[in-house]
């Protein structure tokens, strides 16, 4: 979150069309409003209204970044995202924090196990989730001027870095983090990518070579990378902090079934409330 907020201020200072719409998330008023008060609006805990106001501003040429929790962006405000934003292909950037089970102590009302499934089914929507703070910066900068709506899925607290130094970033292109000939692990999000890298290291110690792909863009999915994995290794394992239904695993399984059938094992949240 910290990397995103700092990047948003930087972008907005350079471009007055970039606005921050808040939903009483806490902290943005200090980091953004204090610097750019005329480009900041706090709409309170009213997520449906947040999306509609974002759509209205986007229709006038503003580039709004709307901020809320993933559970609320994808459920409480889904109708407004669908009708007001996606239907009109408006350039609203929905930045959703507390994804997956990162708000675990708050219970199922705040868990976001279904957000990827909901958002990736909306026409015109780009759906992304970064692996670490450095990739968050690159992703937010890339998203700022993408055509149409964007959903960026963030966690809650800081996580260990995935990248040692600067790296490129292209929307819709997976990043290969490890190379192996036996199995491919496809992960999305900070904790899943870290788990995938740890698994690859453990497998290597046992003589099993694992390719690891950071699938930072869920939609449009890098189908070519998935097909290559299906062709070059014996199977694919997907890892995500999302329901096993409809998220990264579902997207990969769909691509494999259509283009290059192979075995797929999905690792994620079971079909139950945590």
HELIX and SHEET records of a PDB file:
HELIX    1   1 UNK A    2  UNK A   14  1                                  13    
HELIX    2   2 UNK A   28  UNK A   28  1                                   1    
HELIX    3   3 UNK A   29  UNK A   33  3                                   5    
HELIX    4   4 UNK A   37  UNK A   39  5                                   3    
HELIX    5   5 UNK A   47  UNK A   58  1                                  12    
HELIX    6   6 UNK A   70  UNK A   71  1                                   2    
HELIX    7   7 UNK A   72  UNK A   76  3                                   5    
HELIX    8   8 UNK A   78  UNK A   80  1                                   3    
HELIX    9   9 UNK A   81  UNK A   86  3                                   6    
HELIX   10  10 UNK A  104  UNK A  106  5                                   3    
HELIX   11  11 UNK A  115  UNK A  120  1                                   6    
HELIX   12  12 UNK A  133  UNK A  143  1                                  11    
HELIX   13  13 UNK A  190  UNK A  205  1                                  16    
HELIX   14  14 UNK A  223  UNK A  232  1                                  10    
HELIX   15  15 UNK A  248  UNK A  259  1                                  12    
SHEET    1   A 7 UNK A  40  UNK A  42  0                                        
SHEET    2   A 7 UNK A  18  UNK A  22  1                                        
SHEET    3   A 7 UNK A  63  UNK A  69  1                                        
SHEET    4   A 7 UNK A  93  UNK A  97  1                                        
SHEET    5   A 7 UNK A 150  UNK A 153  1                                        
SHEET    6   A 7 UNK A 126  UNK A 128  1                                        
SHEET    7   A 7 UNK A 217  UNK A 219 -1                                        
SHEET    1   B 5 UNK A 175  UNK A 178  0                                        
SHEET    2   B 5 UNK A 210  UNK A 214 -1                                        
SHEET    3   B 5 UNK A 183  UNK A 187  1                                        
SHEET    4   B 5 UNK A 235  UNK A 243  1                                        
SHEET    5   B 5 UNK A 263  UNK A 269  1                                        
END                                                                             
